[in-house]
Amino acid sequence: MIKPIQWTGEVIHLIELAYGIHLKEQVNNGSIGIVDFFKNLGDFFGVNLGIPKKGFDNIKARKLLRKTEFTEQIREALLKKMDEKDEWGSRPSY
């Protein structure tokens, strides 16, 4: 039996991620509607993502932070991990 997983980050971050996945047509070859995608993703992670348009408006309204704050943080974390792996791979073994 697979244990359920729970999104423990900020819901707005999952909404940002969901929009990116949907806009890049990464699920069902882009044939799933945004409302159905939000519902399914929210159910999977155990959160209510609400109305997609309101979520997008909240992302767009970010003024003090970068509008795509979470996806930029993900990018930075991935690049850092890759750089760390490159450092380990380039060290001489004794």
C-alpha angles and dihedrals in degrees: 000000000000115000114233116249126220128211104233099175126086112299091227088062092056089047090053091049092046092053091050092050092046095046090050089051093233097149124065089349089291094299096117116095119238093245093053091044092051091048094049095044092046091050091049092053096036097244136110108240091189125207111349095221092054090049091051091048089053091052091047092049095061105122107161095041131049108277091234094039098146098046089047090052089050090051092050092048092050093048091048091051091049091049090050091051090049090052092052091047093052097050115104115246115230 
